Amino acid sequence: MATSTGSSREDAGPDPYLSKICYPVERYLLGYPVRNKERLISAILSNALLNEPVGFEQLSTIPVDKSLETIGDFILDFVIIDNFATKGRYTPQQIDNFRQWYGNNENLQHFAKNCIHLQNYILWGPDERKQQKWDQPTTVILADRFEMLVAVIYLEKGIDAVKEFLVKHHFFEEIDRRKAP
């Protein structure tokens, strides 16, 4: 029987502080708990919150994973292409038009804000929340955070989970309501 002499965060079980922070996203958006709480927090944590002088020391140790946005962007493109490529015969140009339409930042911002209300799950700094940064006309911050969330889903459960998430939240139908491509 082997014994472990070292200890790590995983050996000790999930950090209750991190679990509490992740719970709303897991419960109301994803529908399941994630294994990598720090990755999820990286996707929903505003840098402005970390600049607050008191109370968020534990969060400051979580590395900001800037690659999540890039990963999420590519995964979302793949799912959009796959959605249309498997439903009918489209030209390469039509497929690219779908990818551009459903994946453009304005549509993602609209979906994230008005359909899944992502702004309610982001850990904002006080000034950002007071100014409602996500409502400023030139911002696409929720689009970026949505792509990060897509990356978290993909890294946790794979491409099928991303597809299920988009179906569950009526992604294609909600974007279609804005204007057909």
PLY file of the C-alpha trace (Angstrom):
ply
format ascii 1.0
element vertex 181
property float x
property float y
property float z
element edge 180
property int vertex1
property int vertex2
end_header
0.00 0.00 0.00
1.51 3.28 -1.11
1.26 6.36 1.02
1.66 9.93 0.06
3.97 12.09 2.11
3.49 15.30 0.19
0.45 17.46 0.20
-1.04 19.52 -2.55
-4.21 21.43 -3.14
-5.74 18.42 -4.89
-4.89 16.14 -1.96
-6.73 18.46 0.38
-9.83 18.55 -1.81
-11.43 21.55 -3.42
-10.90 24.90 -1.75
-14.28 25.95 -0.27
-13.54 29.60 -1.09
-13.02 28.78 -4.78
-16.04 26.49 -4.82
-18.23 29.26 -3.40
-17.06 31.70 -6.08
-17.64 29.17 -8.88
-21.01 27.92 -7.66
-23.29 30.45 -9.46
-21.66 29.83 -12.85
-21.59 26.09 -12.33
-25.17 25.90 -11.10
-26.96 28.38 -13.34
-24.92 28.55 -16.55
-23.07 25.27 -16.90
-25.23 22.85 -14.95
-22.25 20.96 -13.47
-19.25 21.60 -11.23
-15.89 22.11 -12.90
-12.75 20.31 -11.80
-10.42 23.24 -12.37
-11.94 26.03 -10.29
-8.99 28.34 -10.88
-9.49 28.16 -14.64
-13.16 29.09 -14.30
-12.30 31.94 -11.96
-9.71 33.16 -14.45
-12.52 33.39 -17.01
-14.87 35.36 -14.75
-12.43 37.49 -12.76
-12.00 41.15 -13.67
-8.48 42.46 -13.25
-9.94 45.58 -11.64
-11.19 43.48 -8.73
-7.67 42.27 -8.04
-6.54 45.88 -7.69
-8.85 46.41 -4.72
-6.83 46.93 -1.54
-8.69 44.57 0.79
-10.41 41.25 0.67
-9.29 39.51 -2.50
-5.82 38.27 -1.59
-6.77 34.65 -2.27
-7.86 35.51 -5.80
-4.62 37.31 -6.58
-2.79 33.97 -6.53
-4.90 32.64 -9.40
-2.99 33.01 -12.66
-4.85 34.90 -15.36
-5.04 32.55 -18.34
-5.15 34.86 -21.33
-5.08 31.86 -23.68
-8.68 31.03 -22.72
-10.03 33.75 -25.00
-8.07 32.46 -27.99
-9.01 28.85 -27.31
-12.67 29.79 -26.89
-12.63 31.80 -30.12
-11.30 28.85 -32.12
-13.63 26.35 -30.46
-16.62 28.58 -31.08
-15.61 28.94 -34.74
-15.37 25.17 -35.03
-18.79 24.60 -33.45
-20.39 27.21 -35.70
-18.83 25.66 -38.81
-19.77 22.17 -37.68
-23.35 23.24 -37.00
-23.88 24.33 -40.59
-21.61 21.86 -42.36
-23.61 18.96 -40.93
-27.06 20.45 -41.60
-26.94 21.06 -45.29
-24.94 21.73 -48.37
-23.31 25.09 -48.20
-20.51 26.63 -50.20
-17.25 27.41 -48.43
-18.15 31.11 -48.64
-21.54 30.51 -46.98
-19.87 28.54 -44.19
-17.38 31.36 -43.68
-20.23 33.88 -43.64
-21.96 31.85 -40.91
-18.72 31.71 -38.90
-18.26 35.46 -39.20
-21.89 36.27 -38.36
-22.37 33.99 -35.37
-18.88 34.61 -34.04
-18.66 38.37 -34.40
-18.04 40.27 -31.19
-21.20 42.37 -31.36
-23.39 39.27 -31.59
-21.42 37.50 -28.86
-21.68 40.61 -26.67
-25.44 40.74 -27.24
-25.86 37.03 -26.51
-23.69 37.12 -23.40
-25.43 40.20 -22.03
-29.07 39.64 -22.97
-29.44 35.86 -23.17
-27.20 34.32 -20.52
-26.68 37.54 -18.50
-22.97 36.87 -18.14
-22.44 40.28 -16.54
-24.14 38.91 -13.41
-21.50 36.17 -13.07
-18.36 38.23 -13.66
-16.43 39.29 -10.58
-16.22 43.01 -11.36
-14.31 45.72 -9.59
-16.59 48.17 -7.75
-16.06 50.99 -10.27
-16.73 48.65 -13.19
-19.97 47.49 -11.61
-21.06 51.04 -10.75
-20.31 52.21 -14.31
-21.82 49.04 -15.78
-18.79 48.64 -18.00
-20.52 45.91 -20.01
-23.17 48.43 -21.15
-20.77 50.91 -22.72
-21.42 51.03 -26.48
-17.86 50.34 -27.57
-17.14 47.45 -25.24
-17.10 43.77 -26.13
-15.84 42.64 -22.74
-18.68 40.14 -22.36
-17.91 38.70 -25.79
-14.35 38.07 -24.64
-15.52 36.55 -21.36
-18.02 34.39 -23.23
-15.19 33.01 -25.38
-13.23 32.32 -22.19
-16.22 30.46 -20.75
-16.46 28.39 -23.95
-12.78 27.49 -23.49
-13.41 26.41 -19.90
-16.27 24.18 -21.03
-14.14 22.67 -23.80
-11.15 22.02 -21.53
-13.39 20.50 -18.86
-15.69 18.31 -20.94
-14.82 18.55 -24.63
-16.45 19.74 -27.82
-19.77 17.97 -27.26
-20.23 19.84 -23.99
-19.71 23.14 -25.82
-22.35 22.14 -28.36
-24.74 21.15 -25.56
-24.14 24.46 -23.78
-24.95 26.44 -26.93
-28.08 24.38 -27.58
-29.21 24.69 -23.94
-28.94 28.48 -24.16
-30.41 28.70 -27.69
-27.28 30.34 -29.07
-28.08 30.01 -32.78
-31.72 30.98 -32.37
-30.86 34.05 -30.29
-28.28 35.25 -32.81
-30.75 34.56 -35.64
-33.20 36.97 -33.99
-30.73 39.80 -34.48
-30.69 39.44 -38.26
-30.34 36.46 -40.53
-26.90 36.19 -42.17
0 1
1 2
2 3
3 4
4 5
5 6
6 7
7 8
8 9
9 10
10 11
11 12
12 13
13 14
14 15
15 16
16 17
17 18
18 19
19 20
20 21
21 22
22 23
23 24
24 25
25 26
26 27
27 28
28 29
29 30
30 31
31 32
32 33
33 34
34 35
35 36
36 37
37 38
38 39
39 40
40 41
41 42
42 43
43 44
44 45
45 46
46 47
47 48
48 49
49 50
50 51
51 52
52 53
53 54
54 55
55 56
56 57
57 58
58 59
59 60
60 61
61 62
62 63
63 64
64 65
65 66
66 67
67 68
68 69
69 70
70 71
71 72
72 73
73 74
74 75
75 76
76 77
77 78
78 79
79 80
80 81
81 82
82 83
83 84
84 85
85 86
86 87
87 88
88 89
89 90
90 91
91 92
92 93
93 94
94 95
95 96
96 97
97 98
98 99
99 100
100 101
101 102
102 103
103 104
104 105
105 106
106 107
107 108
108 109
109 110
110 111
111 112
112 113
113 114
114 115
115 116
116 117
117 118
118 119
119 120
120 121
121 122
122 123
123 124
124 125
125 126
126 127
127 128
128 129
129 130
130 131
131 132
132 133
133 134
134 135
135 136
136 137
137 138
138 139
139 140
140 141
141 142
142 143
143 144
144 145
145 146
146 147
147 148
148 149
149 150
150 151
151 152
152 153
153 154
154 155
155 156
156 157
157 158
158 159
159 160
160 161
161 162
162 163
163 164
164 165
165 166
166 167
167 168
168 169
169 170
170 171
171 172
172 173
173 174
174 175
175 176
176 177
177 178
178 179
179 180
